[in-house]
């Protein structure tokens, strides 16, 4: 008799696992597509941030080269003032660009949710 109970439990567990797995497929498909959207977006964001940092480091190194050639404090102040204005503009534009990109990534999630899962089969 205990063998019958064990078999019934195993059969019930196998049936439950199979049913759960079948119901999980659409959720898995959506999550998989959302992860792909996130990964593409983060790769693009990482690339853009790296380019921005590279350009800012180049600008800073050029500032030091210009400061070396300054004749007096007024000339150095003018050079640094132009640097600060350009840096402020660059950072502001970058923040807008990065915000737009993050919005696009988030919007791609919504697109995945609106179109529903693409089930293979």
ChimeraX commands (.cxc) that place a marker at each C-alpha (Angstrom):
marker #1 position 0.00,0.00,0.00 radius 0.5
marker #1 position 2.75,2.55,0.74 radius 0.5
marker #1 position 4.08,1.95,-2.77 radius 0.5
marker #1 position 0.71,2.99,-4.20 radius 0.5
marker #1 position 0.78,6.24,-2.22 radius 0.5
marker #1 position 4.29,7.02,-3.36 radius 0.5
marker #1 position 3.37,6.38,-6.99 radius 0.5
marker #1 position 0.32,8.62,-6.68 radius 0.5
marker #1 position 2.43,11.40,-5.15 radius 0.5
marker #1 position 5.05,11.09,-7.88 radius 0.5
marker #1 position 2.37,11.14,-10.57 radius 0.5
marker #1 position 0.76,14.21,-9.00 radius 0.5
marker #1 position 4.11,16.00,-8.74 radius 0.5
marker #1 position 4.99,15.14,-12.33 radius 0.5
marker #1 position 1.63,16.39,-13.54 radius 0.5
marker #1 position 1.99,19.59,-11.53 radius 0.5
marker #1 position 5.51,20.19,-12.84 radius 0.5
marker #1 position 4.38,19.61,-16.42 radius 0.5
marker #1 position 1.39,21.97,-16.03 radius 0.5
marker #1 position 3.54,24.61,-14.36 radius 0.5
marker #1 position 6.18,24.35,-17.08 radius 0.5
marker #1 position 3.58,24.76,-19.84 radius 0.5
marker #1 position 2.13,27.85,-18.14 radius 0.5
marker #1 position 5.60,29.26,-17.57 radius 0.5
marker #1 position 6.55,29.27,-21.29 radius 0.5
marker #1 position 4.82,32.59,-22.16 radius 0.5
marker #1 position 6.31,34.28,-19.11 radius 0.5
marker #1 position 9.74,32.95,-19.97 radius 0.5
marker #1 position 9.40,34.15,-23.58 radius 0.5
marker #1 position 8.44,37.67,-22.47 radius 0.5
marker #1 position 11.23,37.83,-19.89 radius 0.5
marker #1 position 13.74,36.57,-22.44 radius 0.5
marker #1 position 12.76,39.27,-24.93 radius 0.5
marker #1 position 12.78,41.95,-22.22 radius 0.5
marker #1 position 16.29,40.87,-21.19 radius 0.5
marker #1 position 17.42,41.13,-24.81 radius 0.5
marker #1 position 16.01,44.68,-24.98 radius 0.5
marker #1 position 17.76,45.57,-21.73 radius 0.5
marker #1 position 21.08,44.06,-22.84 radius 0.5
marker #1 position 21.03,45.90,-26.18 radius 0.5
marker #1 position 20.12,49.14,-24.46 radius 0.5
marker #1 position 22.81,48.81,-21.79 radius 0.5
marker #1 position 25.42,47.95,-24.42 radius 0.5
marker #1 position 24.49,51.07,-26.36 radius 0.5
marker #1 position 24.47,53.18,-23.19 radius 0.5
marker #1 position 27.87,51.82,-22.13 radius 0.5
marker #1 position 29.28,52.61,-25.55 radius 0.5
marker #1 position 27.89,56.16,-25.48 radius 0.5
marker #1 position 29.16,56.79,-21.93 radius 0.5
marker #1 position 32.62,55.50,-22.86 radius 0.5
marker #1 position 32.73,57.76,-25.92 radius 0.5
marker #1 position 31.61,60.73,-23.85 radius 0.5
marker #1 position 34.25,60.08,-21.18 radius 0.5
marker #1 position 36.92,59.68,-23.84 radius 0.5
marker #1 position 35.98,63.02,-25.42 radius 0.5
marker #1 position 35.93,64.78,-22.04 radius 0.5
marker #1 position 39.36,63.37,-21.11 radius 0.5
marker #1 position 40.70,64.59,-24.44 radius 0.5
marker #1 position 39.23,68.05,-23.80 radius 0.5
marker #1 position 40.83,68.12,-20.37 radius 0.5
marker #1 position 44.23,67.13,-21.69 radius 0.5
marker #1 position 43.95,69.87,-24.32 radius 0.5
marker #1 position 43.12,72.35,-21.53 radius 0.5
marker #1 position 46.38,71.55,-19.77 radius 0.5
marker #1 position 48.30,72.03,-23.03 radius 0.5
marker #1 position 46.62,75.43,-23.50 radius 0.5
marker #1 position 47.27,76.47,-19.90 radius 0.5
marker #1 position 50.98,75.86,-20.37 radius 0.5
marker #1 position 51.02,78.42,-23.18 radius 0.5
marker #1 position 49.12,81.13,-21.25 radius 0.5
marker #1 position 51.09,84.36,-20.79 radius 0.5
marker #1 position 49.34,85.66,-17.65 radius 0.5
marker #1 position 46.48,85.00,-15.19 radius 0.5
marker #1 position 43.91,86.75,-17.35 radius 0.5
marker #1 position 44.79,84.49,-20.29 radius 0.5
marker #1 position 44.60,81.39,-18.04 radius 0.5
marker #1 position 41.27,82.54,-16.60 radius 0.5
marker #1 position 39.89,83.04,-20.13 radius 0.5
marker #1 position 41.12,79.59,-21.16 radius 0.5
marker #1 position 39.53,77.92,-18.12 radius 0.5
marker #1 position 36.30,79.89,-18.58 radius 0.5
marker #1 position 35.93,78.59,-22.13 radius 0.5
marker #1 position 36.68,75.07,-20.88 radius 0.5
marker #1 position 33.98,75.28,-18.17 radius 0.5
marker #1 position 31.36,76.60,-20.62 radius 0.5
marker #1 position 32.13,73.80,-23.11 radius 0.5
marker #1 position 32.17,71.16,-20.35 radius 0.5
marker #1 position 28.81,72.39,-19.01 radius 0.5
marker #1 position 27.29,72.20,-22.48 radius 0.5
marker #1 position 28.78,68.76,-23.11 radius 0.5
marker #1 position 27.53,67.36,-19.79 radius 0.5
marker #1 position 24.07,68.83,-20.31 radius 0.5
marker #1 position 23.80,67.34,-23.82 radius 0.5
marker #1 position 25.12,63.99,-22.58 radius 0.5
marker #1 position 22.59,63.88,-19.73 radius 0.5
marker #1 position 19.78,64.54,-22.21 radius 0.5
marker #1 position 21.12,61.90,-24.62 radius 0.5
marker #1 position 21.51,59.30,-21.85 radius 0.5
marker #1 position 18.03,60.06,-20.49 radius 0.5
marker #1 position 16.57,59.65,-23.97 radius 0.5
marker #1 position 18.38,56.35,-24.40 radius 0.5
marker #1 position 17.13,55.05,-21.05 radius 0.5
marker #1 position 13.61,56.10,-22.03 radius 0.5
marker #1 position 13.97,54.13,-25.28 radius 0.5
marker #1 position 15.13,51.07,-23.33 radius 0.5
marker #1 position 12.16,51.34,-20.97 radius 0.5
marker #1 position 9.80,51.90,-23.90 radius 0.5
marker #1 position 11.15,48.75,-25.57 radius 0.5
marker #1 position 9.95,46.82,-22.49 radius 0.5
marker #1 position 6.47,48.21,-23.09 radius 0.5
marker #1 position 6.68,47.16,-26.71 radius 0.5
marker #1 position 7.51,43.61,-25.64 radius 0.5
marker #1 position 4.57,43.59,-23.25 radius 0.5
marker #1 position 2.19,44.97,-25.90 radius 0.5
marker #1 position 3.16,42.45,-28.57 radius 0.5
marker #1 position 3.08,39.52,-26.17 radius 0.5
marker #1 position 5.25,36.45,-26.22 radius 0.5
marker #1 position 6.63,34.89,-29.34 radius 0.5
marker #1 position 6.50,31.21,-28.64 radius 0.5
marker #1 position 8.68,28.86,-30.61 radius 0.5
marker #1 position 6.88,25.81,-31.76 radius 0.5
marker link #1:1,2 radius 0.2
marker link #1:2,3 radius 0.2
marker link #1:3,4 radius 0.2
marker link #1:4,5 radius 0.2
marker link #1:5,6 radius 0.2
marker link #1:6,7 radius 0.2
marker link #1:7,8 radius 0.2
marker link #1:8,9 radius 0.2
marker link #1:9,10 radius 0.2
marker link #1:10,11 radius 0.2
marker link #1:11,12 radius 0.2
marker link #1:12,13 radius 0.2
marker link #1:13,14 radius 0.2
marker link #1:14,15 radius 0.2
marker link #1:15,16 radius 0.2
marker link #1:16,17 radius 0.2
marker link #1:17,18 radius 0.2
marker link #1:18,19 radius 0.2
marker link #1:19,20 radius 0.2
marker link #1:20,21 radius 0.2
marker link #1:21,22 radius 0.2
marker link #1:22,23 radius 0.2
marker link #1:23,24 radius 0.2
marker link #1:24,25 radius 0.2
marker link #1:25,26 radius 0.2
marker link #1:26,27 radius 0.2
marker link #1:27,28 radius 0.2
marker link #1:28,29 radius 0.2
marker link #1:29,30 radius 0.2
marker link #1:30,31 radius 0.2
marker link #1:31,32 radius 0.2
marker link #1:32,33 radius 0.2
marker link #1:33,34 radius 0.2
marker link #1:34,35 radius 0.2
marker link #1:35,36 radius 0.2
marker link #1:36,37 radius 0.2
marker link #1:37,38 radius 0.2
marker link #1:38,39 radius 0.2
marker link #1:39,40 radius 0.2
marker link #1:40,41 radius 0.2
marker link #1:41,42 radius 0.2
marker link #1:42,43 radius 0.2
marker link #1:43,44 radius 0.2
marker link #1:44,45 radius 0.2
marker link #1:45,46 radius 0.2
marker link #1:46,47 radius 0.2
marker link #1:47,48 radius 0.2
marker link #1:48,49 radius 0.2
marker link #1:49,50 radius 0.2
marker link #1:50,51 radius 0.2
marker link #1:51,52 radius 0.2
marker link #1:52,53 radius 0.2
marker link #1:53,54 radius 0.2
marker link #1:54,55 radius 0.2
marker link #1:55,56 radius 0.2
marker link #1:56,57 radius 0.2
marker link #1:57,58 radius 0.2
marker link #1:58,59 radius 0.2
marker link #1:59,60 radius 0.2
marker link #1:60,61 radius 0.2
marker link #1:61,62 radius 0.2
marker link #1:62,63 radius 0.2
marker link #1:63,64 radius 0.2
marker link #1:64,65 radius 0.2
marker link #1:65,66 radius 0.2
marker link #1:66,67 radius 0.2
marker link #1:67,68 radius 0.2
marker link #1:68,69 radius 0.2
marker link #1:69,70 radius 0.2
marker link #1:70,71 radius 0.2
marker link #1:71,72 radius 0.2
marker link #1:72,73 radius 0.2
marker link #1:73,74 radius 0.2
marker link #1:74,75 radius 0.2
marker link #1:75,76 radius 0.2
marker link #1:76,77 radius 0.2
marker link #1:77,78 radius 0.2
marker link #1:78,79 radius 0.2
marker link #1:79,80 radius 0.2
marker link #1:80,81 radius 0.2
marker link #1:81,82 radius 0.2
marker link #1:82,83 radius 0.2
marker link #1:83,84 radius 0.2
marker link #1:84,85 radius 0.2
marker link #1:85,86 radius 0.2
marker link #1:86,87 radius 0.2
marker link #1:87,88 radius 0.2
marker link #1:88,89 radius 0.2
marker link #1:89,90 radius 0.2
marker link #1:90,91 radius 0.2
marker link #1:91,92 radius 0.2
marker link #1:92,93 radius 0.2
marker link #1:93,94 radius 0.2
marker link #1:94,95 radius 0.2
marker link #1:95,96 radius 0.2
marker link #1:96,97 radius 0.2
marker link #1:97,98 radius 0.2
marker link #1:98,99 radius 0.2
marker link #1:99,100 radius 0.2
marker link #1:100,101 radius 0.2
marker link #1:101,102 radius 0.2
marker link #1:102,103 radius 0.2
marker link #1:103,104 radius 0.2
marker link #1:104,105 radius 0.2
marker link #1:105,106 radius 0.2
marker link #1:106,107 radius 0.2
marker link #1:107,108 radius 0.2
marker link #1:108,109 radius 0.2
marker link #1:109,110 radius 0.2
marker link #1:110,111 radius 0.2
marker link #1:111,112 radius 0.2
marker link #1:112,113 radius 0.2
marker link #1:113,114 radius 0.2
marker link #1:114,115 radius 0.2
marker link #1:115,116 radius 0.2
marker link #1:116,117 radius 0.2
marker link #1:117,118 radius 0.2
marker link #1:118,119 radius 0.2
marker link #1:119,120 radius 0.2
marker link #1:120,121 radius 0.2
view
